[in-house]
Amino acid sequence: MILAEDIVMDFEKYVTIPSKYDMNEYDIMEDFCLAVKNERHQQQLLTAIRGKGAFRRFKDKIIALDLEDDWYDYYHNRLKEIAIDFCHRHEIKYEDK
């Protein structure tokens, strides 16, 4: 049987992977702000993420503070943690490369 047919016929034996809508990206962004060691930068970032337009202001602020690389490293590591946790919860084997 083709995999697609098997998924349709026996969907209950498969696990749906989380989508980007299942992860709270705002929480990840806020956690990054709190992890920034420079207190002045931390406060500027926390102020930037309050209210409407938080994602745009956050992006502008990490660029202005030269924290863009740190943010993307942090973000990708958090996504990796989420994926590993998902695999553990569903007893799925994975390779960490």
Secondary structure by P-SEA (a helix, b strand, c coil): ccaaaaaaacccccccccccccccaaaaaaaaaaacccaaaaaaaaaaacccaaaaaaaaaaaaacaaaaaaaaaaaaaaaaaaaaaaaabbbbbcc
